[in-house]
Amino acid sequence: MASTNRDEISRLELLHAAHPDGLVFPHLADAYRRAGRYAQAESVLTAGLRRHADFSSAHLVLARLRLDQGKREEAATAFRRVLQLDPRNMVALEFLGRIAAEDDRPADALQYFRRLYELKPKERIAEQIRGLERNLRSDAAPTGRPEGPEAGGNGGSGDPSDRRGGSPEPGEVVTETMAELYARQGLYGRAVAVYRQLLERKPGDTRLRAKLEAAEARREPDERAGDVGPAPVERPVTGRSTSPAVGEPATIREGLRTLLAWRPRPDPAAAPVARRSHDHVAEPWAEAAVSEPAAPPAARPWREAPAP
């Protein structure tokens, strides 16, 4: 084995000497690394990356060299650089998953191994994923079901449409992966709720804080309205429906009831409004007080004025 490695190094040294600006240097550096000649491997990589800064294979060899040297943070940085240049690089995905798992970051490790499984669906990788999911469930078990008012974000409504911007279902395992899945589906309100629960456990995590702010910025205005407090918002009793643009969003059931009950009003043009002699210019609100446009009651953008 040692003689084979020496022969390989000699052959690669000749090729590299003949083509110093070529792409042989990662192979030579990797042969040096496997032989334990770390200083020579680093020298070859440094010179080659000056000429070929975006060569993903060279960054991959550099990452493995840093790992062999015990420089885990530098190795992780180099592996992430590989993924920037080659998002489907399975070696980088697996090593980053291992590093995250060893650093007690199971949510990050799970992301890497799931991406790897999509590219290489092997049972060994599936077992890694199942183990990480078990760890996440056991870690989140004490805080998976919130207690007190926070447990009922929308007043116990059974309508799925009312839960669009609410907290996760009681009993769900709260993980960073869950928040990212909600965000990908456009459920930014739920993603915000998950990130907030995660930050309660890790208040100093700046990365989670940045993800929370990004999700909050992309929420719809009706989702932000739920931030005033954990208690359910009571609907105003005014004898008419509240417009969804002004009050709390109506449920699908209430919207259907409103549409079925609506009837068109007579055309105002068919019955002109008699104006008083001293009214020189009719104000818009004055016309609204006498005759309202034919529109569903849930879409009135004005306040009614008292009749004269």
Order of alpha helices (4+ residues) and beta strands (2+ residues): alpha-alpha-alpha-alpha-alpha-alpha-alpha-alpha-alpha-alpha-alpha-alpha-alpha-alpha
